[in-house]
Amino acid sequence: ESANPCKAIQTGPHSYQLWLRCDLYTVKHTQWFYFRVQNTKAGASYRFTIMNLLKTDSLYNHGMKLLMYSEREAVRKRVGWHRVGHHIKYTKNNLRREDCRS
């Protein structure tokens, strides 16, 4: 897959920790992400905690939502990319900037 997570750890039935690769051509920054989710259960809420974002603030704290594209909704409802998510919270963590290689 084309994506920038370097590893995902399942922490509950529908929750995951995602560790991102550093952005290309930067000094180990991680400001963006994209990934694919498959085989979800209808009606279930999924939680993704992105572990190594290091900025002190983000537009997610000011109302911005994630962009999502569903192949199923594109065919059935003619819906393309759209904003989704609830209870979105961004907090700086105390992790060190280390390249994720595993």
C-alpha positions in Angstrom: 0.0 0.0 0.0 1.0 3.6 -0.5 0.8 5.1 2.9 3.0 6.7 5.5 2.3 4.6 8.7 5.3 2.5 9.6 3.4 0.4 12.1 -0.1 -0.1 13.6 -0.8 -1.7 17.0 -4.3 -2.9 17.8 -5.1 -1.7 21.4 -8.7 -2.8 21.6 -11.5 -4.4 19.4 -11.8 -1.2 17.3 -8.8 0.9 18.4 -5.3 1.3 17.0 -2.1 3.2 17.6 -0.5 4.4 14.4 3.2 5.3 14.2 4.0 7.4 11.1 7.1 7.6 9.0 8.7 11.0 8.9 7.7 13.3 6.0 10.0 13.2 3.0 12.5 16.0 2.6 12.1 17.3 6.1 14.2 17.1 9.3 12.0 14.2 10.8 8.7 16.1 10.7 5.3 14.3 10.8 2.5 16.7 9.8 0.4 14.7 7.4 -0.9 11.1 7.2 -2.9 8.8 4.9 -3.7 5.2 5.2 -6.3 2.6 4.2 -8.8 0.8 6.4 -10.4 -2.4 5.2 -12.8 -5.1 6.6 -14.6 -2.8 9.0 -17.8 -3.7 10.8 -21.0 -1.8 10.0 -22.1 0.4 12.9 -18.8 0.1 14.8 -16.8 3.2 15.7 -13.0 3.0 15.2 -10.4 5.0 17.0 -7.0 5.8 15.5 -4.4 7.4 17.8 -1.5 8.8 15.9 1.4 8.6 18.3 4.2 10.6 16.9 2.8 14.0 15.9 4.9 16.6 17.7 3.5 20.1 16.9 2.1 22.0 19.9 -1.3 22.7 18.1 -3.2 21.7 15.1 -6.2 22.8 13.0 -7.9 19.7 14.3 -8.3 21.5 17.7 -10.1 24.3 15.8 -12.8 22.3 14.0 -11.0 20.7 11.1 -12.1 17.1 10.3 -10.4 14.3 8.5 -10.9 13.6 4.8 -12.2 10.2 3.9 -12.9 8.4 0.6 -15.1 5.3 0.6 -15.1 3.2 -2.6 -18.5 1.8 -1.5 -20.1 5.2 -1.0 -18.6 6.5 -4.3 -20.4 3.7 -6.2 -23.6 3.6 -4.2 -24.1 7.3 -3.3 -21.7 9.1 -5.7 -19.9 10.6 -2.8 -16.2 11.5 -3.2 -13.8 12.8 -0.6 -15.6 14.2 2.4 -14.9 15.4 6.0 -15.6 13.0 8.8 -14.9 12.3 12.4 -16.0 13.2 15.9 -14.2 13.8 19.2 -11.1 14.7 17.2 -8.4 15.9 19.6 -4.8 16.8 18.9 -2.3 16.9 21.8 1.5 17.2 21.6 3.2 14.2 23.1 6.6 13.9 24.7 8.1 11.4 22.3 11.5 12.1 20.8 11.9 12.6 17.0 13.2 9.3 15.9 12.8 7.8 12.5 10.4 4.9 12.5 12.0 2.0 10.6 10.1 -1.1 11.8 
